[in-house]
């Protein structure tokens, strides 16, 4: 059976927007989602493909999180194959070699033409680098994510689409979970 992967933005960060993963599994299962598995507390959920487009699934998961936990969290949903394609298309293999310093920032839609990262000077972030893919931005911070202005900008700046980042280890683990 095919899988979808939901990525919740900004849950369980700094004691805010608390969404217990066990309760989320229960809530999603109660709403008809099958095979629900969560990974770490930062809002990563793998489940059987409900037969709806990822955008509709994202809206359904957002509604569950809002109704059950009182948290308004943006949700990005990808199919297992879309995540596999993002992994295969990685334009920064040196980043993948340091997976804890490498992010995939998943976007709910195409990157807007006026998005700050399309118009910014990438050199201003050196030695950090980023490349724009298909509804994903690859962000490599060789000095670490905690000290990176680039990583901070991706987590803090607003876009016309929902954006949520996962380190490369998490991306690979979610793909592994989707493969069963």
N, C-alpha and C positions, 0 to 999 in steps of 0.2 A: 504494500500500500504506500502511496506517495505521502509525503509529509510537508507541513508548513512550519515555519519558525517565526515566532513573534519576539520582537525586541522592544521592551518597554523602556521609555526614556525617563531617566531621572528618578527611578524608584530606589528606596533604601539607601540613599546617599546622604551621609552626614546626619542621620537620624530623622530625615524628612521623608515624606511620601512613603510611609511604611506599607509594604505589601508582602506579608509572609508567604513564602513560596508554597508551603504545604496548603495553606488556605486558598491560594490562587489555583493550585491544581484541582482542589475540591470544587471551587466555584466554576472553573471552566468545564470540568466534567459534568457538573450539575446543569450546565447550559448546553450540553450535547456534544462537547468536544471529546474526541476519543483518543486514547493512547497518550494522555498528557504527561510530559516529563519536563521538569524544570532543571536548570543548571545554574549554580551559584545564586546568590541573593540579589543580583543586579537586574533581574527581570528578563531572563532568557527562557523561552518556552518552546518546546517541540511537541507537535501533536499531529494526528492523522489529518490529512487534507480534508476539510469539510466540504469540498466541492464548490467553494465560492472563490472568486478572484481575491488575491491577497489584500487589495484595498478594502474590500467588504469585510474580510476576516479581521483586518486591523480595527475597523470601526466597531465590530462586535466585541473584540477583546477590550478596547477602550471603554465601551459601555459597561462591561462586567467589572472592570477595575474601578470605575467611577461609582457604580451602584453598590458594589460589595465592600469597597474599602474607602470610599470618599476621596479618592485620589484621581486627579486629572493628569493622566500621563499620555503623552503621544506614543503611538505604537507603530512600528514598521514591521510588516510581514513580508517574508520571502518564502518561496518554495524551496525545497531541498535543492532542486536543480539550479535555481537562481544563485543560491549560496555557493554551490559547487562551481558555477561559472565565474563568480566573483573571485574565488580562490584561484582558479585556472588563469584568469586574466590579470593577476597581480603584476603591475608594471615595476614594482620595487622589490625584487627578490632579496636584496640585501636587508630589507626590513624584515622579511619573513625569517631570516636567519637569526634575528633578535626579536622573537615574537612578543615579549613583554613590553617592547618599546615601539611596537608597530600596531596601528589601529586601522580597522576598516570602519569608516563612518558611513552607515547605511542611510540613504535618503528615501523618503516616501514617494518621491517623484523625481523627474529630471532636475538637475541642478539649474536653478534660474540663471539666465544670462547675466543678471546684475548681482549675483551672489558675490559676497566679499572675496571669496577664494578664487573666483574667476577673474576678478579685476586687480587683486593684490599682486605685488611684486614678490614672487616666490623666494627670491634671493634675500629678502628682508628677514626671512625665517631661518636662514642657514645656521647651522648645518642640517636643520630639520628640512624635510622634503615632503611634498605631497603631489599626487597625480589624481586626476579626475577620471573615473570610470563610468560605467553604466549604472546610475543611481547608487554609486558608492564612491567615496573619496578615500584613497589610500594615504595614510599619514605615518611617516617614519620619523621618529625622534631619537637619534642615536645617543643623546645625552640623558635620555629618560623622559617619561611623560610628565612627571611631577614638576619639572623645572621648565617645561616647554611652553613658550608663548603660543606656538602653533596649536598644540593640543588644547591649551586653554581657550584659544579663539574658536576652535571647533566645538568645544563644549558650551561656550558662553554666548556666542553670537547668534542672533535670530536669523532664520531663513524663511522663505515663503513655503518651505516644506519641512516636515518633521525630519530631524537628523539625530541619530544615536550611534555612538561609537562602541566598538568592542575590540579588545586586543586580539591579536592573531591567534593566540592559544585558545581563546574562547570561540572564535570563529571556527577553528578546526574541530574543537570538541562538539560544537553544535552540529556540524556536518556529520561527525561520527555518530552522534545520537540519532540524527535523522536517518542514517543508514542502518540503524538498528543494532 
